[in-house]
Amino acid sequence: MKNNSNNDRWVVSVDLPMPSLKDNTADVDRLVCALEQKLGITGITADLELMRVIPDMLRRWGYSARCVLFSDGVHTTLTGLLDPAPDDIAMGLAVDLGTTRIVTRLIDLESAKTAGETSFENPQTAIGDDILTRIHHASSTEGLEQLHGMIIGGLNNAIRDLCAQAGTDSKNIHAIAVAGNTTMTHLLLKLPPGWIIREPYIPAVNRPGMVKAEALGINANPMARVFLFPNVGSYFGGDLVSGILFSGMHRLKDTAILVDVGTNAEVVLGNRDWLVACAGAAGPALEGGVAQIGSKAGPGVIDTIFIDPKTKKINFDTIGHKPPLGICGSALLDLIAQLFLNGFIDIRGKLVPEKLREKFEQTDGIPQMVVVPAEQSGTGMPLRLTQPDIDNIIRSKAAMYTILDTITSSVGLGMDDITTFFVAGTFGSMINPKSAISIGMLPDIPLTRFKVLGNSSLEGASLMLSSRAPSKEIGSIQSRITYLELNVNQEFMNRFSAAKFLPHTDRSLFPSVPVPEQ
């Protein structure tokens, strides 16, 4: 979605008729009425604190003003009044509230231009990397307060840094749009998340709407509002709704699919008439978080890897061209694909000693292979890929494909019926579709159908701040989604067993993948 006009921004200029004995409409009423007429809406509200200063402001500016608004699609709030001269600015903050990493973007609400962007590791990882650990920690009042405080502290530090970069003040932030999974949204709002993981998996709220930033402890304008993207279920959060908004798939005539591979794999299938969604655990191993040599992206981490089909030599490059310290998740998928296509692992994902030769080792009965010898390693030790590492990745890729297979089959469609395959998320954006197809993680469809969205959660939140139009779409998107619960889906388990081979037990599903002779 793109904005084509400044007339659709959250900053709206008005020129009011001067009050007189014949027109003695109250100042706030006069302002609200003019805004509602101009925008074609009703029900605009203002906080008491703002009402107290509106009369003086209007008289100082000759009853002209630039009004800052924000809405959740149902309720519209006047969050500030600016001098009609263009010196005053109104900013918005887009937030991708990730489990592992949080990304923030400062946006000029009048021009929709980005004023700065920053990211930081979610401070809650000090309590636990995974959502379940945090939910259990939040079972006590003190634990919930601690987790909430960690997010707020991190956001306030980011706001301080962004405002310093942009040469502005946090009081100029009038609107904040937050997209996160269901649990992260609960922890930000200091809502008890415990029932999310207990059958029948019911969140405290799915549509938080707007809340005051001040009530959450966020450093912004005292009247600033925080919009939380709505959740659909315990495992399908506002970050995916934000991704749908950014992709525009909810407005497409043809059927598309959106996949966000992160800590979990979340999938939505549909078009302008219907949307079906599901989520499942597939991310940690794919992100490199399970393999011993897996590592988060950083200097010295392998991000490119290729096996020469003639010499069988493993070629690689690292971030910053430093000696290798580990391998990132996307390169790990490339490695598994290369090992399979070169016959180093068989269709079950098992290492083949006679093909690996000197690269094959066995320690304490565990088969493993040397990816980087000690003399090339940045650690001074060989970088090894173990059989359990491979097994974990095979299970994760099988889960990913099974999620896709199950959701398409649930509506009577096949993979070939998908016209556009959106890949979202920071990790998902780094995946080489060809490698993912080779190991049977993504369907064997033409590469031209794959469209990388990048951080669709952040981009959707940015759209919310760049234009008034998205606020009217978000509620509709959420209400149209039918959530498919995989935890109680027996068909999922049957399909999962078939997908735990390379690329699959049914080779006809992957006609473009050459299966090497064993």
N, C-alpha and C positions, 0 to 999 in steps of 0.2 A: 504494500500500500504506500502510495506517495502523496504528499500534500501539494496541491497545485495552487493554493491561494492563501495569502496571509489572513483572509477573512475568516478562516476556520481555526485560528489560534485561540489559546486560552486567555490572551490579553485583548480586551475589547475596548475600543475608544467610544466614548459617548459625549455628546454635547446636549446638555439639558436646558429646557426652557427655564428662564429665571422665575422664581416664585413671586407672586404678587397677591394683592387683596382678592383678585379674581381667580387666582390659582394658588391656593394655600395648601397644596399637597405636601405632606411631610417629606423631609429630605431623603431619608432612607427609602421610603415608598416611591418617591419620584425616581430615584436611581434604579431601584429594582424593576419598576414598571418599564422604564426605558430599555433596560437590558433584556427583559422578557419579550418586549415587542420586537427588538432588533434581532434576537436569536430565535424567536418563534417557540419559546418554551414557557413553562410556568413553574412556580415553586422555588425560585432562587431565594436562598437564605443567607444571612450574615450573622457572625458572632456578635454578642453584646459588646465585646471590647472594640470591635470595628465600628459598630453603630455609634459608640461614644465619640469617635473622632471624625465621622463622615461629615457632619454639619460644618465644622471648621474647614475641613479640606475642600469641600465643594465651594465655599465662599472664597477661599484663598485662590482657587483656580478658576473662578468665574463660571462655576457649574459645568466645567469640562473636566474629564478625568479618563485615565486608562484603568480599566477594571480587570483584576486578575480573578479568574474563575477556575473551578475544578469540579468534576462530576464523576460519579460512578455509573452513570447511565440512567440513574433513577433520581438521585438528589444532586442538585447543583448548588455549590457554595461560593459566595464571594469571599475570597481569601485575602484580598488586599486592594488598595486604591493607590494609583501612582499619578504623579504630576503629568499633565498632558504633554509637557516637553519630554523629549526622548532620553533625558539624562538618567532617570530612574530605570532600573532593570528588574525583571522578574525571572527567576530561574526555576528549573525543575530538576529533580534528581531521579534518574532511572536506576533501578537496582535489580541485578540478577542475584538472588539470594540462594547461592549454591550450597550444597552440603559440604563440599571441600573448599570451594573458592567463591568469593563474593566479588562481583564486578559492579562498579558504580560509574555513572556517566552524568555529567552536568550539562544541562541543555537550556538555552535561552528560549523562554516560553513565547516570545514575540517573533523571533526569526526562525526558530526550530534548529538553530545551529548548535553543534556540540562545542562546549566551552572547555571540556576536559574529561579525561577518563582515567580511572585507576582500578587496580584489583589487589586483593589481599587474601591470604589464607584465612578461611573461616576460623575464628578464635576458638570455636567449640571443639575443634579437633584435639585440643588439649584434654578434653573429657573423653572423647572417643571419635574415631574416624567414621564410624557407621552410625546410621540413624537409630538402630535399636538400642545401642549403648546410651545414647542421649535421651531417648524416651524413658529408659529405666532410671537414668539419673534425675530426670524431671519428675519422678514419682513423689518426691518430697518437695515441700514448699521452698526450701532453701536451694535445692537443686534446680528447680524451675527458674527461680530468681537469678541464679548464677548463669545459667545458659542464656536467659533473656539479656542479662547485663553484658555478656560477652558480645552478642550481636550488636547491641546498641553502642557499646564502646567502639567496636570496629567501624561501624557506620559513621560515628561522630568523628573519628580520626580521619576517615576518608573524606568527609565533608570539609574538614579543616584544610586538608591538603589540596582538594579540588578548588576550594574558594581562594586559597593562596595563589594557586597557579593562574586562576582566571582574574585575579585582582578584584574580587568581590567579597561580600560578607554573607555569612550563613543566614542572616535575617532576610536576605533577598530570595531565599528558597521558599516558594509558595506551594509547590506541588511535588509529591514524591510518588512514584509508581513502582511497586515491588512485585516481582514475579519469583516465586519459590515453590518448592514442593509442599505438600500438605503439612508435614511435620515442621519444616523450617518456618512456615507461615504461623503455625501455632506457637512456636518458641519465640518468634518476634513479638507476637501479641500477648505473650505470657499466658497462653491458654493451655490447660492440661492436655497433653498429647497421648496419654496412656491408652485410651479406648481405640485409638487408630490401629493398634496391633492386636486387639482382642476381638474375636468373633462376636458380632457381625461386622466389625471394622468400621465404626462410626466416628467421624471427626466431631469436634465440638461445634464447628461451623464450616460451611462450604463457601458462603458468600459474606466475607467480613465487610465488604463495601469500603467506606472511607472512615478513617479515624484521625483524630488530631495528632500531629507529630509531637506536640508538647506532652500529650498523655502517655506517649511511649518513651519519652526522654530523648527524642531526636532533636539535635540542635538545628533549628530552622526558624522561619518566621513564626511568631506566636499563633498566627491564624492558619498556618500551613496544614494541608490535609495529606494523609498517606492513603493511597489507593492500593488495596491488596487484590491481585488477580484471583478470581474464584477457583476453588478446587472442584473436582468432580467426584473424587472418592479418596480413600485413605492413601492410595498409591498413584493417583493421577492428579497432580497439583496445578497451581496457577502458572508455573513456568511453562507447562505444555499448552495451556490455554493461550498464553502469550505467544508461544511459538506458532500456534495455529493462526492467530491474528496476523503475525508477520508474514507467514507463508502465503496467506490469502487462499488456502485450499478450501475454506468454507464458502468461497464465492465461485469456485470452479464448477463447470458443467460436468467435466470428466472426473472419474474417481482417481484420487491421489492418496499417497500414504506418507506420513511423517514419522520418522524414527529419531528419537533422542537417546543416544547411548552415553550414559554417564554412570553414576553409582548404580542406577538401575536402568533397564531398557524400557522406555515408554513409547508406545505406538498409538497413532490415531489414523484411522482409515475413513475416507468419505469424500463428500463433495458438497455442493450448495444445498442439497436436499437432506442429507443425513450424515452423521458422524458416529463412529464406533471406536472405543478406546480400550486399551488394556496396558498393563505394566507387569514386569517381572524382574527377578534378579538375574542379570547377565553382565553387568558392568565391571565389577571389581577386577576379575581376571583379565578381561579384555583391555582394561586400562593399565595393565602391567602391575597391578597392586598385589597379585598373588605370586607371580613368578619371582624366584630368588634374585634374578638379574633385572627384574622390572624396576623402573624408576620414573619419577615425575620428570617432565621435560626440564632441562637445565644444561649448563655447560658440561661437555663431556658425555652427554647421554646420546646414545645412538638413535638417530631419527631416520636414517636411510640404510637399507640393507638389501643385498642382492647376491645370489649365488650364480657364478658363471656356469652355464650349462655344459660347457666343454671341459674346463679345468676343474670344476666343482669347488673353486676357491670362493670363500665368503668375503665379499667386498662390503664395506660399510663407510658411513660418514657420521660424524657427531656434531652436536650443536656447538658452535664456536670452534669446530675442527680441533678439539682437544682430545687427548688420549681417552679411550672409552672407560666409563665408570659403570654403565648400566645401559638399559635399552627402554625406550618409551613404549607405551601401549600400542600405538599404531604401527611402529616398526616391529614390535613383537608379532603382530598379525602378519606383517610382510614376511618375517622370518619363518613362521609356521607354513605359510603358503609356499615359500621357496623350498623349504625342506620337503614338502609333499611333492611338488612338481619335479624335484630332482631325485626323488626316490629315497631320500634319507629317512623319511617316516612312511609307514604304510597307511592303508585306508582306515585302520583303527587308531591312527595317531601314534603308533609304537615305533621307537627308534629301530633302525635297521643296521646292526653292527657291521655286517659285511660291506655295506655301502659307505658307512661313515669312516671305516678303517681307523686311522690313528686319532680321529676326532672322538671316537667312542671311548667312554670310561664307565667304570662301575664302582661305586663307593658304598660300602655297607649294604650291598645287594640292590642299590638303586641305580638303574641305568641313567646315564647322562652324556651330554656331548659338549665339547669345547667349542664355543662360538668365537671367543677371542683368546688367543694364547697369552700367557703371562707376560711375555716380552713386549706385547703390543698394548697391554692393559694399563689403564691409568691407576689401577689399584696395586699393581705388581703381582696380582693373582689372576689366574684364568677366569674368564667369565663363562659360566656353564649354564646350560639349559637342561633341567632334569626331566625325567619322565613324568613325575607328578605335576611339574609345571605345565607340560604339554597336555596332560589329562585335564587339568583345570581349565585350560583354554578351550579344549574340545567341548567340555561340558557347557562352557559359557557361550561358545558359538552355536552350539546345538540349541540352547535355550533361546538365543536371539532369533534363529531361523524358525524355531517352533512357535514363538510368539507371532511372527509374521504369518506363518502358515495357518495358525489357528484363527487369527482375526480375519484373514481373507476368506477362509473356508466358512466361517460363521455366518457370512452374508452371501454365500454361494458364489464367490469369485475365486479366480486363480491369479497367480502372480502376473501372468501375461495381461490381465485386465487393468493393471495399474499403469496409468499414463505418465505420472510423475512420481518420483521417489525422492522425497525431501529428506536430507540427512542433517540433523541439527546437533547442537552441543559442541563444546570445544574439542572433546575427544573425537566425536563423530566426524567433525570437519577435517580431521587429520587422516581418517581412514582412506586407504586406497581401495576403491570399490572393486577393482580387479582382483586384489588379494583376498578381499572379503568374499567374493564370489568363488574363488578357487578353493577355499576351505569350507564353503557351504554355509557361510554366515548370512550373506545377503542373497537374494534370489538372482538367478541367471537371466537377467533381462538386459537389453541394450544399454550401454554405458551412457548414452545420450539422455536416458530418462532420469538419471541421478542428478539431483540439484543440491549443492551444498549451501546451507543457510548460515553457517557460522553460529554465533551465540544468539539463537532465535529468541531466547528468553529475554535477554537484554534489549534486543531490537524491538520486540513487541512492547516492552515497557517504554522504550523511547518513542515509539509511535503514539502511545497513549498521551505523551507529553507534547508531541509535535502538532497534534490536531485534536479537535473536539470530536470528530467523527468516530474514532475507535471506541470511545466510551459507550456509544450506542450499539456497538456490535458485540462487545465482550459478553454481556449477559445472554445474548442470543446464542453465541457459540457454546457457552457452558450448558445452557438448558437443552441444546440439541444433541449433546453427547450421551450415547448409551455406553455404560461402562461394563466391560466383560470381565468378570472375576475369575482369574486363572487358578486361584487357590483351590477352587472346588470343581475344576474342569478336568474330567477324566480323559477327554480326548487329547488334552495338552500333554499328558504323561505318555500316552501311546505314541504321539508324534515325536516327542522328545527322544525316545529310545531309538527311533529310526534315523534321527538327525545326528547321532553321536558317531558318525563315520565321515570320512573325507571323500568327496564333499558331502555324500549322503548315501544311504543304502539304495535309494532309487536314483541311479545315475542318469536316467532320462530327464531328471529335473535340472541337470547341469550339463547340457550338451556341449557348451564351449570349453569345459574344463578337461584337459587331457589327463587321463589317469595313467601314471607311469607303470611299467611292468615291474612286478616285485620279484 
